Amino acid sequence: MTATMIVALLSFSLYRFLTSQLHAIRLSQETIDDRESLQAVIQFLQVQLGDLSPKGDNQLLGQANQFHGLASDEITWLTWAGQGVLTSAAAGQYRVTLAVQPVSDTSREFELGLRRQRLDADAQTDVDFYSRGTAGQKYNWLPLIHPMAAMEIRYFDRRLNAWQDRWTDPKNFPSLVRVRLWKRADDAPLEAVLAVPLAQVQR
């Protein structure tokens, strides 16, 4: 009887140990996956900053926002169809905005994604493409990461030698763009400082 109880206790202890270890492994893998997805967004943004055109105004703009006390900044750039809008089937030029917004109009959950708006004359012909927004502000929404808590973006203006919380200069570019991403509000942010090559070509 005593031997049976000892074996049962050992079995229970082993079960608890294995369960806790598997749980820890799962959480660790989720953390790695989360970080990799955020790093992929950073790499995508760096490519877009490197592909900006020196011709035309408002190639790069940034707005500072907050929702529920958390940073919800937006960065907007102009790009042609292709990897800049994460599709190879589109045509024309686009205004693309990286933003954090609710999953739906009635949702309290947020996600990181791309707002994509055609800039050419036929932009409003594809009704199915414009799934969000109203009237002249309709846009296509491409979700990238869910859930997402916050995004902070700062722009280094070398003329002022200071970081700015928004970028509204239609002709010039910031030297650097600093991005901080929070997948969950209590997470430590993933931070990256990205170079803007065209900052050397001020107009």
Phi and psi in degrees as a GROMACS rama.xvg file:
@    title "Ramachandran Plot"
@    xaxis  label "Phi"
@    yaxis  label "Psi"
@TYPE xy
-62.8403  -42.2381  THR-2
-61.924  -38.1084  ALA-3
-64.4322  -41.82  THR-4
-65.1165  -39.4272  MET-5
-64.0505  -45.0246  ILE-6
-61.4962  -40.6811  VAL-7
-64.0778  -43.5102  ALA-8
-63.8906  -42.6656  LEU-9
-62.642  -41.651  LEU-10
-63.857  -41.9813  SER-11
-65.582  -42.507  PHE-12
-62.8549  -42.4866  SER-13
-63.7533  -40.2292  LEU-14
-62.1271  -45.9903  TYR-15
-62.4743  -40.7123  ARG-16
-63.6323  -47.9891  PHE-17
-64.2975  -39.746  LEU-18
-62.0735  -45.4425  THR-19
-66.2787  -37.2873  SER-20
-66.7825  -42.6342  GLN-21
-64.9557  -38.1536  LEU-22
-63.5145  -43.7904  HIS-23
-63.1724  -40.2463  ALA-24
-64.3256  -42.0122  ILE-25
-63.5516  -44.148  ARG-26
-64.4654  -39.2572  LEU-27
-63.3655  -42.5789  SER-28
-65.3097  -38.5757  GLN-29
-63.3721  -40.1581  GLU-30
-63.0978  -43.1233  THR-31
-62.7371  -44.7862  ILE-32
-62.3841  -42.5258  ASP-33
-60.5422  -46.1395  ASP-34
-64.8267  -40.1041  ARG-35
-64.745  -38.6099  GLU-36
-66.9071  -39.3487  SER-37
-67.0787  -39.8994  LEU-38
-64.9251  -33.6366  GLN-39
-64.2513  -38.2038  ALA-40
-64.2393  -42.4327  VAL-41
-60.0611  -45.6449  ILE-42
-64.0651  -40.2883  GLN-43
-60.6724  -45.2268  PHE-44
-64.8491  -37.9889  LEU-45
-62.3729  -40.0003  GLN-46
-62.4651  -42.0292  VAL-47
-65.3923  -38.4967  GLN-48
-65.8782  -31.3146  LEU-49
-78.4418  -17.1092  GLY-50
-101.201  7.16012  ASP-51
-61.948  147.916  LEU-52
-91.1602  139.924  SER-53
-76.215  -8.90298  PRO-54
-103.283  140.796  LYS-55
92.7282  158.04  GLY-56
-95.6239  164.633  ASP-57
56.0661  39.6881  ASN-58
-70.1427  -28.6659  GLN-59
-144.208  125.444  LEU-60
-137.44  153.654  LEU-61
-145.134  139.159  GLY-62
-123.15  144.852  GLN-63
-101.186  127.711  ALA-64
-135.037  164.682  ASN-65
-141.755  139.34  GLN-66
-131.126  127.852  PHE-67
54.4936  37.658  HIS-68
77.3273  4.80731  GLY-69
-113.428  144.937  LEU-70
-62.9925  133.105  ALA-71
-139.27  57.4442  SER-72
-71.6012  164.047  ASP-73
-132.589  142.211  GLU-74
-127.603  131.71  ILE-75
-123.908  138.135  THR-76
-139.904  162.302  TRP-77
-100.824  139.11  LEU-78
-153.847  160.468  THR-79
-92.8447  164.764  TRP-80
-55.7195  148.303  ALA-81
130.201  -143.267  GLY-82
-65.6805  -21.5618  GLN-83
-64.3023  -25.6011  GLY-84
-115.818  10.315  VAL-85
57.9955  42.6891  LEU-86
-155.193  148.593  THR-87
-107.785  -1.28959  SER-88
-99.5417  -6.91638  ALA-89
-83.4621  167.815  ALA-90
-135.601  160.094  ALA-91
87.5676  -172.666  GLY-92
-103.062  148.527  GLN-93
-129.804  150.379  TYR-94
-100.95  120.195  ARG-95
-117.152  132.225  VAL-96
-123.117  124.154  THR-97
-86.5519  122.16  LEU-98
-150.798  161.401  ALA-99
-108.594  127.151  VAL-100
-150.744  164.513  GLN-101
-58.6376  148.715  PRO-102
-59.2786  -37.1026  VAL-103
-147.721  175.115  SER-104
-61.7879  -26.4705  ASP-105
-108.362  2.23268  THR-106
-87.0312  149.101  SER-107
-98.4871  -2.61177  ARG-108
-91.0735  145.839  GLU-109
-116.031  155.181  PHE-110
-142.392  156.262  GLU-111
-95.7311  135.776  LEU-112
-164.487  -171.357  GLY-113
-115.998  128.275  LEU-114
-90.2683  127.116  ARG-115
-123.478  124.296  ARG-116
-129.364  127.058  GLN-117
-71.0795  143.842  ARG-118
-107.811  -8.25483  LEU-119
-85.5025  174.371  ASP-120
-63.514  -28.5223  ALA-121
-92.7016  17.9725  ASP-122
-60.1463  -33.3546  ALA-123
-94.2627  7.57406  GLN-124
-77.1787  -29.9051  THR-125
-92.2822  90.6378  ASP-126
-62.8056  -39.2084  VAL-127
-66.2925  -26.0793  ASP-128
-69.1989  -34.9036  PHE-129
-92.1685  88.8236  TYR-130
-94.8463  -11.6228  SER-131
-128.732  166.248  ARG-132
82.3307  -178.332  GLY-133
-136.221  152.655  THR-134
47.8183  -127.633  ALA-135
-74.1718  -4.56827  GLY-136
-101.562  14.6742  GLN-137
-68.6015  144.948  LYS-138
-150.31  164.242  TYR-139
-94.1014  137.446  ASN-140
-113.563  123.216  TRP-141
-114.362  102.636  LEU-142
-68.9956  140.235  PRO-143
-115.033  -47.1292  LEU-144
-136.056  131.329  ILE-145
-144.343  129.459  HIS-146
-79.8199  166.069  PRO-147
-143.291  133.345  MET-148
-95.4977  -47.6201  ALA-149
-158.801  157.744  ALA-150
-145.208  127.061  MET-151
-117.983  132.131  GLU-152
-129.907  130.777  ILE-153
-126.136  151.449  ARG-154
-123.82  126.904  TYR-155
-92.028  118.228  PHE-156
-99.7856  107.782  ASP-157
-69.3793  -20.4636  ARG-158
-68.5311  -32.2532  ARG-159
-100.128  -10.8434  LEU-160
54.0813  47.1432  ASN-161
-154.645  155.669  ALA-162
-82.9822  137.899  TRP-163
-115.346  146.661  GLN-164
-86.9595  -2.79402  ASP-165
-149.321  161.047  ARG-166
-131.721  115.695  TRP-167
-125.238  5.41757  THR-168
-71.7817  116.429  ASP-169
-74.0966  -17.4806  PRO-170
-112.316  -28.7887  LYS-171
-108.932  168.224  ASN-172
-122.171  149.138  PHE-173
-69.9176  153.035  PRO-174
-71.1405  -37.6449  SER-175
-137.544  153.402  LEU-176
-126.438  122.13  VAL-177
-103.073  127.356  ARG-178
-119.34  132.777  VAL-179
-125.389  128.608  ARG-180
-122.209  132.382  LEU-181
-118.764  115.76  TRP-182
-74.6768  -37.281  LYS-183
-128.802  149.592  ARG-184
-59.1721  -33.7653  ALA-185
-93.7435  5.99085  ASP-186
-76.1633  155.596  ASP-187
-74.0788  137.009  ALA-188
-72.7601  150.698  PRO-189
-86.0861  123.82  LEU-190
-118.969  140.493  GLU-191
-146.42  144.274  ALA-192
-113.343  119.43  VAL-193
-110.577  140.311  LEU-194
-85.1933  148.352  ALA-195
-115.284  99.4646  VAL-196
-54.4249  -37.7955  PRO-197
-73.7065  -3.58844  LEU-198
-62.4714  -21.5578  ALA-199
-78.5277  -10.5889  GLN-200
-113.386  67.9582  VAL-201
-73.3947  140.12  GLN-202
